[in-house]
């Protein structure tokens, strides 16, 4: 009877395990998730998200993702607020701004600890613009008014003892449009952008770096401490109504970050659709090499980093200094803690 009993018990355990797995999927309050993505898909600050998407980590969590790219982070945010999306991909700073407008947004998982913004000056002016204070009276290209690129250079100028209002700013977008803005004509003296646009300008001999936040050292120099870049954020009511779905979304991105800790540049490129890099694979590869440390990360948000973001965006919007921000509503590290119990580093590739 013992063999039969053993088989019978084993069978019950197998059924129980299978039932648990099915229950996990059934426990998802919402399986079809619409995500609005802010900005160009080729930007380096989105790599961890797109790795999770294209390596099907969301699907492994039982989710079906409808990912739609918008022209800017602001447009993606508007889609979320208007109800056109369940989740938005964009800068953490949106959670702070929107709270002052009565809309509570929670970052489920941050996947960029360095902003990746790089301030460059036209090479022909490198001998005239040697330090941040030299930007006074100059014309600077930013992706859009009030954007993270605009915040970046404004903060640098204020810390250098020069009012950010003493320069003029031109909206040039990101990616190819930013490159073209510097290459064609001489109306811009400097610009702030992200890779691969920055590397294209440097490789082409069109610009030289004045400030670089693609590394821990550069971020410390620019912000005086830790920082937060892109994340996936939701309305607070979505998190409350869909805790299991929110956990599944977090799991997928944490899985991606853990995989990135051991992935080679070749591994990463193979994990992305050719459309992301086909225009210039060598440039994309170079950009990955210079930005990879920003997303080889666990995703934990610290109070210091959150405060540094607020201080940064308050340069352009001084009213934020007096705003009573409840940082606890803008992120929830418990989701990341749970995800890390499931996906330890390194994760099998």
C-alpha positions, 0 to 999 in steps of 0.5 A: 500500500505504501507505493500507492499511497505515495503516488496518491499523495504526490498526485494531490500535491501536483494538483495543488501546485497546479491549482495554486499556479492557476489561482495566481493568474485568476488573482490578477484583477486586470490582465489586459493592460494599456501602457502609454510610453513617453518619448522615443523608443530608442532612448536609453532611459527606456531599455529596462522597460522594453527588455521586460516587454520584448523578452515577454516578462509581462506575459510570464506574469499573466499580463497582456500589454498594449504598449503605445508610444507618444511624442512626449512624456507629457502626452503619455501622462495625459493619456493616463490621467484621461483614462486612455491608459492604465499605466504610464511610462515616464519620469518620476517627477510627474508623480510630484507635479500631479499630486499638487493638482489633486491627482495622486500617482504612484511609481510601481517600479523605477528603472533608471537611477541616473537621468541620462541628460547630457549638456553639450556645447557647440564644438566651435564655441568650446573655448568660450563656454567652458563652465556652466556660468558661461551659458548666460545669454546663450541659446540652449536646445531642450526637448520641450519647455518644462521637460527633464532636459530643461530642468537639468540645465536650469538646475545646473545654472542656478547652482552655478550662481546664474539665473536660468532665466538669463539664457533662452531655450529652444524646443528641439525634441529628442533623437534625430531632431535634436541632432539636426538642430545642432548640425544644421545652422548655428542658432544653438550654442548648447543643448541638453539631450539623451543618447543616442542623440548625444553620442551621434553629436559627439561622434560627429565632432559637433559638440563637447560635453559640459555636464553628463548625468549618465553615470553615478559621478555625473549625477552626483555632480549635477544633483548633489546625490541620488536621483530617479529617472523613468518609472512605470506609474499608475493612478493611486486608485488603480493600485488600490483596486488592482494590487495583484496586477500592480505586483505582476507589472512590478515583477516583470520590470524587476525581472528585466533589471536582474537579467540586465545585471549579467546580460552582455551588450549583444544579449540586450540588442538581440532582445530588442526589435531591430526597429529600435536600433536599425538606423545605426546599430553601432551608435545604439551599441555605444549608447548602451555601453555608456548607459547600462549602469543606470538600469542594472539596478533593483529599483528601490526608491530612497527618500533622498532621491525623491527629494532631489527630484523635487528640488530639481523641478522646483527650479522652473516651478518655485511653487513646488517648494511650498507644496506639501508633497506626501512622498509616501503616495508617490512610490511603494518599495514593498512591491519591489521587495516582493518582486526581488524575492521571486527574481534574485540576481543573477537571473538565468538568461 
